[in-house]
Amino acid sequence: MSSIRNDVASAARSHWSIRAAGVLAAVVIGSVLLAASARTQIPFWPVPMTMQTLAVIVIGMTLGARLGFVVVTAYVLEGLMGLPVFANTPERGAGLAYFMGPTGGYLVGFCIAAYVSGWLAERGFGGSVLRAGFVNLVGTLIILACGSAWLAHLIGFGKAYALGISPFLLSSLVKIALGGVLVVMIGRTPLKRLTSDR
């Protein structure tokens, strides 16, 4: 009987070790992807387009609500600790000062959008390009709403719309469509099967 209990305990420890390693790997890879997407600028009108919101939502939909939220929140915390992972931050990072600036609301929106996008994906809103595009739309609206709300607190609603929403509407539509296609493509690869046990 004691041997059985030891075997069960050993199996449980092994399971949690593997799970912890998986979460750590997801955080590391997700952080690298998010940092790269933040610093990747594609020429666009009226402002250059980064791929950060796309990465946030695709990560949430691929990893699920809980793990997606953990990965994106870890990325935000890395920036708060001073690591240069955000867009337009100096090499030494900016820490809390960056978070309290005009982009702070968007960072909060990243975490919420990752969770909501993952939650919707877990309920079947990722099986087709149309459904996945809808989730990308919802995630994008969450990010823009959080970002503009914080910006409006700092500079007023009119300026917040002109600076924090209007310039990004066209590029957001492009990323919503691209995100819908990407999620469906990922869903047909072994990567999705590896992350399906959340």
Contacts in CASP RR format, 6 or more apart in sequence:
PFRMAT RR
TARGET T0000
AUTHOR 0000-0000-0000
METHOD contacts of the structure
MODEL  1
MSSIRNDVASAARSHWSIRAAGVLAAVVIGSVLLAASARTQIPFWPVPMT
MQTLAVIVIGMTLGARLGFVVVTAYVLEGLMGLPVFANTPERGAGLAYFM
GPTGGYLVGFCIAAYVSGWLAERGFGGSVLRAGFVNLVGTLIILACGSAW
LAHLIGFGKAYALGISPFLLSSLVKIALGGVLVVMIGRTPLKRLTSDR
23 67 0 8 1.000
23 70 0 8 1.000
26 63 0 8 1.000
26 67 0 8 1.000
26 68 0 8 1.000
26 70 0 8 1.000
26 71 0 8 1.000
26 195 0 8 1.000
27 70 0 8 1.000
27 71 0 8 1.000
27 74 0 8 1.000
30 59 0 8 1.000
30 71 0 8 1.000
30 75 0 8 1.000
31 71 0 8 1.000
31 74 0 8 1.000
31 75 0 8 1.000
31 78 0 8 1.000
31 85 0 8 1.000
33 55 0 8 1.000
33 59 0 8 1.000
34 52 0 8 1.000
34 55 0 8 1.000
34 56 0 8 1.000
34 59 0 8 1.000
34 72 0 8 1.000
34 75 0 8 1.000
34 85 0 8 1.000
35 75 0 8 1.000
35 85 0 8 1.000
35 86 0 8 1.000
37 50 0 8 1.000
37 51 0 8 1.000
37 52 0 8 1.000
37 54 0 8 1.000
37 55 0 8 1.000
38 50 0 8 1.000
38 52 0 8 1.000
38 85 0 8 1.000
38 86 0 8 1.000
38 87 0 8 1.000
39 50 0 8 1.000
39 87 0 8 1.000
40 50 0 8 1.000
40 51 0 8 1.000
41 48 0 8 1.000
41 49 0 8 1.000
41 50 0 8 1.000
42 48 0 8 1.000
42 49 0 8 1.000
42 50 0 8 1.000
42 51 0 8 1.000
43 49 0 8 1.000
44 170 0 8 1.000
44 171 0 8 1.000
44 174 0 8 1.000
45 170 0 8 1.000
46 167 0 8 1.000
46 170 0 8 1.000
47 167 0 8 1.000
47 168 0 8 1.000
47 171 0 8 1.000
49 171 0 8 1.000
49 174 0 8 1.000
49 175 0 8 1.000
50 87 0 8 1.000
51 175 0 8 1.000
52 87 0 8 1.000
52 110 0 8 1.000
53 110 0 8 1.000
53 113 0 8 1.000
53 139 0 8 1.000
53 140 0 8 1.000
53 143 0 8 1.000
53 172 0 8 1.000
53 175 0 8 1.000
54 136 0 8 1.000
54 175 0 8 1.000
54 178 0 8 1.000
54 179 0 8 1.000
54 182 0 8 1.000
56 72 0 8 1.000
56 110 0 8 1.000
56 113 0 8 1.000
56 114 0 8 1.000
56 117 0 8 1.000
56 143 0 8 1.000
57 113 0 8 1.000
57 114 0 8 1.000
57 117 0 8 1.000
57 135 0 8 1.000
57 136 0 8 1.000
57 139 0 8 1.000
57 140 0 8 1.000
57 179 0 8 1.000
58 179 0 8 1.000
58 182 0 8 1.000
58 183 0 8 1.000
58 186 0 8 1.000
59 68 0 8 1.000
59 71 0 8 1.000
59 72 0 8 1.000
59 114 0 8 1.000
60 67 0 8 1.000
60 68 0 8 1.000
60 69 0 8 1.000
60 71 0 8 1.000
60 72 0 8 1.000
60 114 0 8 1.000
60 115 0 8 1.000
60 117 0 8 1.000
60 118 0 8 1.000
60 121 0 8 1.000
61 117 0 8 1.000
61 118 0 8 1.000
61 120 0 8 1.000
61 121 0 8 1.000
61 126 0 8 1.000
61 132 0 8 1.000
61 135 0 8 1.000
61 183 0 8 1.000
62 121 0 8 1.000
62 183 0 8 1.000
62 186 0 8 1.000
62 187 0 8 1.000
62 191 0 8 1.000
62 192 0 8 1.000
62 195 0 8 1.000
63 71 0 8 1.000
63 118 0 8 1.000
63 195 0 8 1.000
63 198 0 8 1.000
64 118 0 8 1.000
64 119 0 8 1.000
64 121 0 8 1.000
64 122 0 8 1.000
64 195 0 8 1.000
64 198 0 8 1.000
65 114 0 8 1.000
65 115 0 8 1.000
65 116 0 8 1.000
65 118 0 8 1.000
65 119 0 8 1.000
65 122 0 8 1.000
66 115 0 8 1.000
66 198 0 8 1.000
67 195 0 8 1.000
67 198 0 8 1.000
68 114 0 8 1.000
68 115 0 8 1.000
68 118 0 8 1.000
69 111 0 8 1.000
69 114 0 8 1.000
69 115 0 8 1.000
71 114 0 8 1.000
72 110 0 8 1.000
72 111 0 8 1.000
72 114 0 8 1.000
73 111 0 8 1.000
73 114 0 8 1.000
75 85 0 8 1.000
75 110 0 8 1.000
76 99 0 8 1.000
76 107 0 8 1.000
76 110 0 8 1.000
76 111 0 8 1.000
78 85 0 8 1.000
79 85 0 8 1.000
79 86 0 8 1.000
79 89 0 8 1.000
79 93 0 8 1.000
79 94 0 8 1.000
79 95 0 8 1.000
79 98 0 8 1.000
79 99 0 8 1.000
80 95 0 8 1.000
80 96 0 8 1.000
80 99 0 8 1.000
81 95 0 8 1.000
82 92 0 8 1.000
82 93 0 8 1.000
82 94 0 8 1.000
82 95 0 8 1.000
83 93 0 8 1.000
84 90 0 8 1.000
84 91 0 8 1.000
84 92 0 8 1.000
84 93 0 8 1.000
84 94 0 8 1.000
85 93 0 8 1.000
86 93 0 8 1.000
86 94 0 8 1.000
86 98 0 8 1.000
86 103 0 8 1.000
86 107 0 8 1.000
87 103 0 8 1.000
89 98 0 8 1.000
98 104 0 8 1.000
99 107 0 8 1.000
101 154 0 8 1.000
102 150 0 8 1.000
102 151 0 8 1.000
102 154 0 8 1.000
102 155 0 8 1.000
102 163 0 8 1.000
103 147 0 8 1.000
104 147 0 8 1.000
104 150 0 8 1.000
105 146 0 8 1.000
105 147 0 8 1.000
105 149 0 8 1.000
105 150 0 8 1.000
105 151 0 8 1.000
106 143 0 8 1.000
106 146 0 8 1.000
106 147 0 8 1.000
106 150 0 8 1.000
108 146 0 8 1.000
108 147 0 8 1.000
108 150 0 8 1.000
109 142 0 8 1.000
109 143 0 8 1.000
109 145 0 8 1.000
109 146 0 8 1.000
109 147 0 8 1.000
110 143 0 8 1.000
112 142 0 8 1.000
112 146 0 8 1.000
113 138 0 8 1.000
113 139 0 8 1.000
113 140 0 8 1.000
113 142 0 8 1.000
113 143 0 8 1.000
116 138 0 8 1.000
116 139 0 8 1.000
116 142 0 8 1.000
117 135 0 8 1.000
117 136 0 8 1.000
117 138 0 8 1.000
117 139 0 8 1.000
118 135 0 8 1.000
120 126 0 8 1.000
120 135 0 8 1.000
120 138 0 8 1.000
121 132 0 8 1.000
121 135 0 8 1.000
121 183 0 8 1.000
122 198 0 8 1.000
124 131 0 8 1.000
125 131 0 8 1.000
125 132 0 8 1.000
125 134 0 8 1.000
125 135 0 8 1.000
126 132 0 8 1.000
126 135 0 8 1.000
126 180 0 8 1.000
126 183 0 8 1.000
126 184 0 8 1.000
127 183 0 8 1.000
127 184 0 8 1.000
127 187 0 8 1.000
128 184 0 8 1.000
129 180 0 8 1.000
129 181 0 8 1.000
129 184 0 8 1.000
132 179 0 8 1.000
132 180 0 8 1.000
132 181 0 8 1.000
132 183 0 8 1.000
132 184 0 8 1.000
133 176 0 8 1.000
133 177 0 8 1.000
133 179 0 8 1.000
133 180 0 8 1.000
133 183 0 8 1.000
135 180 0 8 1.000
135 183 0 8 1.000
136 175 0 8 1.000
136 176 0 8 1.000
136 177 0 8 1.000
136 179 0 8 1.000
136 180 0 8 1.000
136 183 0 8 1.000
137 176 0 8 1.000
140 172 0 8 1.000
140 175 0 8 1.000
140 176 0 8 1.000
144 164 0 8 1.000
144 165 0 8 1.000
144 168 0 8 1.000
144 172 0 8 1.000
147 164 0 8 1.000
148 157 0 8 1.000
148 160 0 8 1.000
148 161 0 8 1.000
148 164 0 8 1.000
148 165 0 8 1.000
149 160 0 8 1.000
151 159 0 8 1.000
151 160 0 8 1.000
151 163 0 8 1.000
151 164 0 8 1.000
152 158 0 8 1.000
152 159 0 8 1.000
152 160 0 8 1.000
154 160 0 8 1.000
155 163 0 8 1.000
186 192 0 8 1.000
END
